Amino acid sequence: MTHWTESVYRENPGVFRRHLEDRLADATEESEDLLALLADHGVEPTTGLDVACGIGRHAVELADRGVSVRGLDISEAYLDRARERAADRGVAEAATFERGDMRDLRDRDGTYDVVYNLWTSFGYYDDETNRAVLRGMYERTADGGALVVELVNREGVLADFRPAGIPEDDDALVVESSEYDPETARMETTRRVFAEAGGGYDYEGEMVYDVRLYAPAELAAYCREAGFADVSLYAGLDGSTLERESTRLAVVAEP
């Protein structure tokens, strides 16, 4: 059976690409927050590995700030867009992109000052595989460097769980519905997109994604199990204090 990541990111990438493009405006602030958070941990990266880089939102920003970034993603369509953006920004030599699967990180060579995985791009697979991905990230993190994972905080999301919603979008109607399974801690979300057309909307497509949600202490324990010695938790890349109601979670793990 085809895994949902193949269906969403490779076979029908256009539906989610709209959302990636909409988030480009946030990439500058998020990248600056990421570098400031790393600096607080004594890490000033010159090399980076962007795991599940998408259209290179953060890789291009970091390259523009002097970091040599390698972006990995399974979607050829997203990688093409990332290369286009890097060329337009004049950082094509500093930000390079290639097709790669996060499950294969242990088979790669080299280490990086920062390995990062942002915007809930972790938890795609079963628990054993997700933990293996963390071990791969550990092996690619240089001594004196750090791993940064930014994703939803299960405790905050469930405290205000909403099975349906209409996320903001400037030129489309987006409808989301979600189901959470407490036995597996996985949330399956269906995202339907209707593009503006004249005085109404045309159905553009849908995507279904199924992500394992993590509580902060649980993910911190998995990072230590993977080999990281120090793990710090925040409510976001801005380094804000993690609270029970926080809907976002940022992990900084150091070897």
C-alpha positions, -999 to +999 in steps of 0.1 A: +000+000+000+013+034-009+023+055+021+003+088+024+035+108+020+040+095-015+004+103-024+005+138-010+040+150-018+049+132-050+017+121-068-004+151-060+019+179-047-001+208-059-027+208-032-002+212-004+022+234-024-005+262-022-001+261+016+037+261+014+036+292-009+012+309+015+037+304+043+067+320+025+060+353+041+067+338+075+100+322+066+122+353+073+111+356+109+111+319+115+147+316+102+159+345+122+142+330+153+160+297+145+194+313+143+188+332+175+177+301+193+208+283+182+229+312+193+214+309+228+228+273+228+262+285+216+257+272+181+265+296+151+261+273+121+280+275+089+264+243+075+229+230+078+208+200+067+171+208+061+152+175+064+118+176+046+128+210+031+097+214+009+101+244-014+131+256+005+114+282+026+140+282+054+170+269+034+170+299+011+167+323+041+196+306+060+217+305+028+211+343+025+225+346+060+257+327+053+248+291+061+256+265+035+224+244+035+216+210+019+178+205+015+163+170+013+128+162+003+109+133-014+089+156-037+106+164-071+080+192-076+089+209-044+126+205-050+123+222-084+105+251-068+132+253-041+160+255-067+141+281-086+137+302-054+174+298-046+184+309-080+161+339-079+176+349-045+212+344-058+220+317-033+220+286-056+255+277-045+248+280-008+214+263-009+214+230-027+185+205-030+183+168-037+157+141-034+162+123-002+141+103+024+144+111+061+144+074+067+177+070+049+197+096+069+219+069+085+231+058+050+244+093+042+278+108+049+288+140+066+277+160+096+262+195+099+262+223+125+225+223+125+201+196+114+165+209+114+130+196+107+103+222+109+066+226+107+054+192+119+074+173+093+082+146+119+059+117+130+049+106+095+057+069+101+052+042+127+069+047+161+099+025+154+106+043+121+102+077+137+127+068+163+151+055+136+147+089+119+158+106+151+189+083+152+197+093+117+194+129+126+217+123+155+244+108+132+242+138+109+246+163+137+281+175+142+298+177+177+291+212+190+260+214+167+223+209+174+192+193+160+160+215+159+126+199+155+095+221+154+061+206+154+027+206+171+025+199+208+001+171+214-010+183+248-018+218+236-037+205+205-058+181+225-066+207+252-084+227+225-092+199+200-114+210+171-125+182+147-131+207+119-120+241+108-114+266+080-078+278+080-071+313+066-062+315+029-061+346+008-074+332-025-090+298-017-115+282+006-098+255+027-117+231+049-100+207+073-114+178+093-094+158+118-098+126+138-075+117+168-069+081+179-059+080+216-047+044+213-021+053+187-017+091+194-021+097+156-042+124+140-056+119+105-065+152+088-083+157+055-076+190+038-099+201+010-091+231-012-116+251-032-100+278-055-117+311-062-134+311-096-155+342-105-182+346-079-177+311-064-152+283-059-140+253-079-129+221-061-091+220-065-083+188-046-077+172-012-050+156+008-051+132+037-022+131+061-017+109+092+008+121+118+019+107+151+016+135+177+041+137+205+040+150+241+071+171+250+085+147+275+080+118+252+098+134+223+126+145+246+131+110+258+132+097+223+159+123+215+180+111+244+175+075+234+188+085+199+220+097+215+216+134+222+230+144+256+211+177+262+175+183+252+157+217+256+120+223+250+103+255+239+069+267+228+083+277+194+114+288+175+112+321+193+124+303+224+092+311+244+084+291+275+066+258+270+033+256+288+006+230+290-016+250+266+012+256+240+001+244+206+037+243+192+068+226+204+104+233+195+131+208+205+168+217+206+189+185+210+227+186+214+251+157+211 
